[in-house]
């Protein structure tokens, strides 16, 4: 089973590993695109105003441009330690026992505008790049990633649980992947998509799927595992689930 997490704009600083080595990452067939985007980011970082404009950030976030400038030389962390924020707080890897962490490292991966997909233990630097960014030297990212990423996802064995947000889902389609909509229900029983708690609940879901002893191989089995863990999940289509919050 592969649980594909969305990335986060916030990332841990520093690291305890050597500088980025693309050959050490999983899915080496993605390395030509990774290198092309990484080089474009570092080149762009030489022009701070242009970087701020392309990345859609303010002058107060100029340190993000510096991260991109040092992309090839800065220290690295495993992907699941690099990304931070609400979803990763809810995932709470620090609470995992040794066997659970082993399963998490095998099952969890992060969608990335820079790396395409980063497996849990892939060592990556801090950087700033979003799926919707248009890089002056390369244009939009979807034309780069789709032809490279889709064959990689097509080769994944077992169930794929796709928790990516819309922009990252647009970078590559995953036929047959299970998608999850986080919803709340009003007094009349009407459901609407949750925005504020969406990431937290997806983090909780990912934690359940990472911890479970035997990975489910079908959607119904996935629903049973998640329900047993105390989360409210319903199947709403062949590959669609709704997770009902208590908020």
HUWO-V90385 format. One record per residue. N is the residue number from 1. SS is DSSP state (a for helix, b for strand, c for the rest). PHI is phi in whole degrees, 0 to 359 (* if undefined). D_CENTER is the distance of its C-alpha to the mean C-alpha in Angstrom with 1 decimal. Layout:
N&SS&PHI&D_CENTER ; N&SS&PHI&D_CENTER
This chain:
1&c&*&15.3 ; 2&b&242&11.6 ; 3&b&252&9.2 ; 4&b&262&5.9 ; 5&b&269&3.6 ; 6&c&286&2.9 ; 7&c&280&3.6 ; 8&c&225&7.3 ; 9&c&291&10.5 ; 10&c&276&12.2 ; 11&b&219&12.1 ; 12&c&296&14.7 ; 13&c&273&17.7 ; 14&c&68&19.6 ; 15&c&161&19.0 ; 16&c&237&21.3 ; 17&b&242&20.6 ; 18&c&291&22.2 ; 19&c&302&21.0 ; 20&c&307&18.4 ; 21&c&231&19.7 ; 22&a&302&18.0 ; 23&a&292&20.3 ; 24&a&272&18.8 ; 25&c&276&15.3 ; 26&c&291&14.5 ; 27&c&52&15.1 ; 28&a&298&17.8 ; 29&a&295&18.7 ; 30&a&274&15.9 ; 31&a&300&17.7 ; 32&a&300&20.1 ; 33&a&288&17.5 ; 34&a&303&15.6 ; 35&a&295&19.1 ; 36&a&297&20.1 ; 37&a&289&17.4 ; 38&a&298&17.7 ; 39&a&295&21.4 ; 40&a&295&21.3 ; 41&a&293&19.4 ; 42&a&292&21.8 ; 43&a&296&24.8 ; 44&a&296&23.8 ; 45&c&296&23.6 ; 46&c&291&27.3 ; 47&c&245&27.9 ; 48&a&299&26.5 ; 49&a&302&27.6 ; 50&a&294&26.1 ; 51&a&295&22.8 ; 52&a&301&22.9 ; 53&a&293&23.7 ; 54&a&293&21.2 ; 55&a&277&18.3 ; 56&c&70&19.8 ; 57&c&236&20.4 ; 58&c&263&23.8 ; 59&a&298&26.2 ; 60&a&293&25.3 ; 61&a&252&21.9 ; 62&a&299&23.6 ; 63&a&297&22.2 ; 64&a&293&18.8 ; 65&a&294&20.9 ; 66&a&297&22.4 ; 67&a&302&19.1 ; 68&a&293&18.7 ; 69&a&297&22.4 ; 70&c&259&21.9 ; 71&c&303&18.8 ; 72&c&274&20.9 ; 73&c&240&22.9 ; 74&c&283&21.0 ; 75&c&291&20.2 ; 76&b&243&17.0 ; 77&b&225&15.1 ; 78&b&301&13.0 ; 79&a&306&9.3 ; 80&a&289&9.3 ; 81&a&262&12.2 ; 82&a&285&11.1 ; 83&b&280&8.5 ; 84&c&230&10.8 ; 85&c&110&11.8 ; 86&a&302&12.6 ; 87&a&299&9.9 ; 88&a&285&10.1 ; 89&a&296&13.8 ; 90&a&290&14.1 ; 91&a&298&12.5 ; 92&c&53&15.2 ; 93&a&299&15.1 ; 94&a&296&18.4 ; 95&a&269&20.1 ; 96&c&285&19.3 ; 97&c&282&22.4 ; 98&a&303&22.5 ; 99&a&294&22.3 ; 100&a&293&19.4 ; 101&a&293&17.5 ; 102&a&299&18.5 ; 103&a&295&17.1 ; 104&a&301&13.7 ; 105&a&295&13.6 ; 106&a&278&14.7 ; 107&a&258&12.5 ; 108&b&264&9.0 ; 109&b&214&6.4 ; 110&b&239&3.0 ; 111&b&289&3.5 ; 112&b&216&5.9 ; 113&c&291&9.2 ; 114&c&270&11.1 ; 115&c&254&10.3 ; 116&b&80&9.2 ; 117&b&216&7.5 ; 118&b&240&7.8 ; 119&b&292&9.4 ; 120&c&309&9.9 ; 121&c&263&13.1 ; 122&c&299&12.6 ; 123&b&272&14.3 ; 124&b&226&13.1 ; 125&c&274&14.8 ; 126&c&287&14.1 ; 127&c&201&13.9 ; 128&c&228&13.7 ; 129&c&192&12.6 ; 130&c&248&11.1 ; 131&c&300&10.9 ; 132&c&272&14.3 ; 133&c&289&16.0 ; 134&b&251&19.2 ; 135&b&271&20.3 ; 136&c&308&24.1 ; 137&c&278&24.5 ; 138&c&236&22.1 ; 139&b&86&21.7 ; 140&b&290&18.7 ; 141&c&274&15.6 ; 142&a&300&15.7 ; 143&a&297&19.0 ; 144&a&282&17.7 ; 145&a&276&14.6 ; 146&a&305&15.9 ; 147&a&293&18.8 ; 148&a&271&16.9 ; 149&a&281&13.7 ; 150&a&300&15.5 ; 151&a&296&17.9 ; 152&a&295&15.3 ; 153&a&294&13.7 ; 154&a&295&17.4 ; 155&c&270&18.3 ; 156&c&288&16.0 ; 157&c&271&18.6 ; 158&c&87&18.5 ; 159&c&288&16.6 ; 160&b&246&13.1 ; 161&b&254&11.6 ; 162&b&260&9.3 ; 163&c&256&7.8 ; 164&c&294&6.3 ; 165&c&281&8.6 ; 166&a&303&11.6 ; 167&a&298&11.2 ; 168&a&282&8.2 ; 169&a&298&10.0 ; 170&c&289&13.0 ; 171&c&288&12.0 ; 172&c&195&12.7 ; 173&c&275&14.3 ; 174&c&231&14.1 ; 175&c&302&17.6 ; 176&c&84&18.2 ; 177&c&288&14.7 ; 178&b&275&15.0 ; 179&b&253&13.7 ; 180&b&231&14.2 ; 181&b&253&15.9 ; 182&b&270&16.6 ; 183&b&229&20.3 ; 184&b&235&23.3 ; 185&b&237&26.9 ; 186&c&273&29.9 ; 187&c&297&33.5 ; 188&c&268&34.3 ; 189&c&84&31.5 ; 190&c&278&29.6 ; 191&b&255&25.8 ; 192&b&220&23.5 ; 193&b&294&19.8 ; 194&c&270&18.7 ; 195&c&254&17.0 ; 196&c&296&17.8 ; 197&c&261&16.8 ; 198&a&304&14.0 ; 199&a&293&11.2 ; 200&a&297&13.7 ; 201&a&290&14.5 ; 202&a&292&11.1 ; 203&a&295&10.9 ; 204&a&296&14.4 ; 205&a&297&13.8 ; 206&a&299&11.2 ; 207&a&297&13.9 ; 208&a&299&16.6 ; 209&a&290&15.1 ; 210&a&287&14.5 ; 211&a&279&18.0 ; 212&c&303&20.1 ; 213&c&298&22.6 ; 214&c&244&22.5 ; 215&c&292&19.5 ; 216&c&296&20.6 ; 217&c&252&21.3 ; 218&c&216&21.9 ; 219&a&297&20.9 ; 220&a&299&24.0 ; 221&a&294&23.3 ; 222&a&297&19.8 ; 223&a&300&21.5 ; 224&a&297&24.2 ; 225&a&297&21.9 ; 226&a&290&20.0 ; 227&a&296&23.4 ; 228&a&299&25.1 ; 229&c&279&22.7 ; 230&c&100&23.9 ; 231&c&265&21.2 ; 232&b&267&22.7 ; 233&b&230&21.2 ; 234&b&232&23.1 ; 235&b&276&22.9 ; 236&c&242&23.6 ; 237&c&190&23.4 ; 238&c&302&23.2 ; 239&c&229&19.4 ; 240&b&240&18.8 ; 241&b&235&18.7 ; 242&b&241&19.4 ; 243&b&251&18.7 ; 244&b&268&21.6 ; 245&c&273&21.4 ; 246&c&263&24.5 ; 247&c&271&24.3
